[in-house]
Amino acid sequence: MRKIRQAYQLNESRACGLVGITRWINRYQSRRDPQDELRQRLRELAGNRPRYGYRRLTVMLRRAGWKVNTKRVYRIYREENLGVHTAKRKKRGAHRRVPLPESTRPNQRWSMDFVSDRLADGRWFRILTVVDQYTRECLCAYADRSQTGDKVVVQMKRLVVLRGVPESITTDNGGEFAKLMVQPDEIGLRETKGIYLIVSDADAVHTTAKAAGAEMVLDIRDMDYGGRAFTCRDLEGHLWNIGTYDPWDTSKPE
């Protein structure tokens, strides 16, 4: 209001009337406690814990004896501009996708995955499903409360006896399929193929994965077709194939 009066040479009554407020509102002085000590402590905590949001900082203040609620901490948190700044990830160019050829005959390619449902009493169960991609026939629908790699192998052995060995089986990288990935010969398969992540430095990723607790199924090594690669199982049981060789890189000579 003071700037308006000085710019247009108006008295207080005229300026307040133009803005639409009373003189008493213009003269109001907040009596709110500035909370200087709380602001200082909040800045110190945010500086020591740069990845903590206002909720976690509120918990730390209460543990230190401060009687504050979340709304007050959030207001001061915003006024002091202590928000966690997250850097935007750069978008990486996607590799050219190579679609799988369609199946042309029965028993050429099977698809295997799990579906889940819940019983009337609330208990969960899972169903192992195997489908022939050409005939769309459901070859297996095995339900159980828990599905393990050994149970998957038993069902696949039964299917191999009844239908023969397929040329390939398409699955995700779930932990239940890990045994088939490592020991495909148990059901008569020659080899397995899984998700392959292309990285620039496989040795650095290998070191990070080991430090994070991943189990090395196949340790890092030089590949015959070029580059270095390794296979690991994460803490959730998923298998990952990671290497430096890029089969879609057209800049390298064949």
C-alpha positions in Angstrom: 0.0 0.0 0.0 2.8 2.4 0.8 4.2 2.0 -2.8 0.8 2.7 -4.3 0.4 5.9 -2.3 3.9 7.1 -3.1 3.5 6.3 -6.8 0.2 8.0 -7.3 0.4 10.6 -4.5 -2.8 9.3 -2.7 -3.8 9.6 0.9 -4.5 6.4 2.9 -8.3 6.6 2.7 -8.3 7.1 -1.1 -5.7 4.3 -1.7 -7.6 1.8 0.5 -10.9 2.6 -1.3 -9.4 2.0 -4.7 -7.8 -1.3 -3.6 -11.0 -2.4 -1.8 -9.8 -2.8 1.8 -10.4 -0.8 5.0 -7.8 1.3 6.8 -7.8 -1.1 9.7 -6.8 -4.0 7.4 -4.0 -1.8 6.0 -2.7 -1.0 9.5 -2.9 -4.6 10.8 0.4 -5.9 12.1 0.8 -9.6 12.5 1.4 -10.8 16.1 2.4 -14.3 15.1 5.6 -15.6 16.7 8.3 -15.6 13.9 9.6 -18.9 15.2 13.2 -17.9 14.7 14.7 -20.7 16.8 12.5 -23.3 15.0 13.5 -21.9 11.6 17.1 -22.1 12.5 16.9 -25.7 13.7 14.9 -26.7 10.7 17.5 -25.2 8.4 20.2 -27.1 10.2 18.4 -30.4 10.0 17.6 -29.9 6.3 21.2 -29.1 5.6 22.4 -32.3 7.3 19.7 -34.4 5.7 19.2 -32.9 2.2 17.0 -35.8 1.1 14.6 -35.6 4.0 11.1 -34.1 3.4 9.1 -32.0 5.9 7.4 -35.1 7.3 10.7 -36.8 8.3 12.0 -33.5 9.6 8.9 -33.2 11.8 9.6 -36.5 13.3 13.2 -35.5 14.0 12.1 -32.3 15.7 9.6 -34.1 17.9 12.3 -36.5 19.0 14.4 -33.6 20.0 11.6 -32.2 22.2 10.0 -29.7 19.9 6.2 -29.5 20.2 5.2 -28.9 16.6 2.7 -30.2 14.2 3.2 -31.1 10.6 1.3 -28.1 9.2 3.5 -25.6 11.0 6.7 -27.4 9.9 5.4 -27.5 6.3 4.6 -23.7 6.3 8.1 -22.8 7.5 9.6 -25.5 5.2 8.0 -23.7 2.2 8.9 -20.2 3.4 12.5 -21.2 3.8 12.6 -22.9 0.4 13.9 -26.2 1.8 12.1 -28.4 -0.6 13.9 -31.4 -2.0 15.0 -30.7 -5.5 15.0 -33.7 -7.8 17.0 -33.6 -11.0 15.1 -34.5 -14.1 16.4 -37.6 -15.8 17.6 -37.3 -19.3 15.7 -39.2 -21.8 17.8 -41.9 -23.5 17.2 -42.8 -27.1 15.4 -46.1 -27.4 17.0 -49.0 -29.3 15.3 -50.2 -32.4 12.9 -53.0 -31.3 13.1 -56.2 -33.2 9.7 -58.0 -33.1 9.7 -61.8 -32.7 8.4 -63.6 -35.7 5.0 -65.1 -35.4 4.6 -68.8 -34.7 3.8 -70.8 -37.8 3.1 -74.3 -36.4 2.0 -76.0 -33.1 4.6 -76.6 -30.4 7.0 -74.0 -31.9 6.7 -71.4 -29.1 5.1 -71.5 -25.7 4.3 -68.6 -23.4 4.4 -69.1 -19.6 3.3 -66.8 -16.8 1.4 -66.6 -13.6 -2.1 -65.2 -12.8 -3.3 -64.5 -9.3 -6.7 -64.5 -7.5 -8.2 -64.6 -4.0 -10.4 -67.2 -2.4 -13.6 -66.4 -0.6 -11.7 -66.4 2.8 -9.2 -63.9 1.5 -6.3 -66.2 0.9 -4.3 -65.7 -2.3 -3.3 -68.3 -4.8 -1.4 -68.4 -8.1 -2.0 -70.3 -11.3 0.8 -71.3 -13.6 -0.4 -70.9 -17.2 1.3 -72.2 -20.4 -0.2 -71.3 -23.8 0.8 -72.5 -27.3 1.3 -69.2 -29.2 0.1 -70.8 -32.5 -2.9 -72.7 -31.5 -3.8 -70.5 -28.5 -4.4 -73.7 -26.5 -3.9 -73.6 -22.8 -1.5 -76.4 -22.1 -1.3 -76.0 -18.4 -3.3 -74.2 -15.6 -1.7 -75.4 -12.4 -3.0 -73.7 -9.2 -1.3 -73.6 -5.8 -0.9 -71.4 -2.8 2.8 -71.0 -3.5 4.6 -71.5 -6.8 8.3 -72.3 -6.7 10.9 -73.1 -9.3 10.8 -76.8 -8.5 7.0 -76.9 -9.0 7.4 -75.2 -12.4 10.0 -77.8 -13.4 7.6 -80.6 -12.4 4.8 -79.2 -14.5 7.0 -78.5 -17.5 8.4 -82.1 -17.4 4.8 -83.4 -17.4 4.0 -81.2 -20.5 7.2 -82.3 -22.3 6.1 -86.0 -21.8 2.6 -85.2 -23.2 3.4 -82.7 -25.9 7.1 -82.9 -26.7 9.8 -80.3 -26.3 8.9 -76.9 -27.7 11.4 -75.0 -29.8 11.3 -72.0 -27.4 9.5 -70.8 -24.3 8.7 -67.1 -23.7 8.7 -65.9 -20.0 9.4 -62.9 -18.0 12.4 -62.7 -15.6 10.4 -63.9 -12.5 12.2 -65.8 -9.8 10.1 -68.9 -10.3 11.6 -69.4 -13.8 15.2 -69.0 -12.6 15.8 -72.8 -12.5 14.8 -73.1 -16.1 17.1 -70.2 -17.0 20.1 -71.9 -15.2 19.3 -75.5 -15.9 17.2 -75.8 -19.1 18.3 -79.3 -19.7 16.0 -80.5 -16.9 13.1 -80.3 -19.3 15.0 -81.0 -22.5 15.8 -77.5 -23.6 19.2 -76.7 -25.1 19.6 -73.1 -23.9 17.7 -70.1 -22.4 17.3 -66.5 -23.5 16.3 -63.7 -21.1 16.1 -60.0 -20.7 19.4 -58.4 -21.8 20.4 -54.9 -20.5 23.0 -53.0 -22.5 25.4 -50.9 -20.4 28.5 -48.9 -21.2 30.6 -50.3 -18.4 29.7 -53.8 -17.3 32.4 -54.1 -14.7 31.1 -51.0 -12.9 27.6 -52.3 -12.9 28.9 -55.7 -11.7 30.6 -54.1 -8.8 27.5 -52.1 -7.9 25.2 -55.2 -8.1 27.5 -57.2 -5.8 27.6 -54.4 -3.3 23.8 -54.3 -3.3 23.6 -58.0 -2.5 22.8 -59.5 -5.9 23.7 -63.2 -6.4 26.1 -63.8 -9.3 24.7 -66.7 -11.4 27.3 -66.3 -14.1 30.2 -64.0 -13.2 31.4 -61.3 -15.5 33.5 -62.6 -18.4 34.5 -61.8 -22.0 31.9 -63.0 -24.5 32.8 -64.8 -27.8 30.6 -62.4 -29.8 32.2 -59.3 -28.2 32.0 -57.3 -25.0 31.7 -58.4 -21.4 28.6 -59.6 -19.7 27.3 -61.3 -16.5 24.1 -62.8 -15.1 22.8 -62.0 -11.6 19.8 -62.7 -9.5 18.4 -59.7 -7.5 17.1 -59.7 -4.0 13.5 -60.5 -5.3 14.8 -63.5 -7.2 14.7 -62.0 -10.7 17.4 -62.8 -13.2 19.2 -60.1 -15.2 21.6 -60.5 -18.1 23.8 -57.4 -18.3 26.5 -56.7 -20.9 28.2 -54.2 -23.1 27.5 -55.8 -26.5 24.8 -54.0 -28.5 23.5 -56.2 -31.3 21.5 -53.2 -32.7 24.5 -50.9 -33.0 24.9 -50.4 -36.8 28.0 -48.2 -36.4 30.2 -51.1 -35.6 31.4 -53.4 -38.4 29.8 -56.8 -38.6 
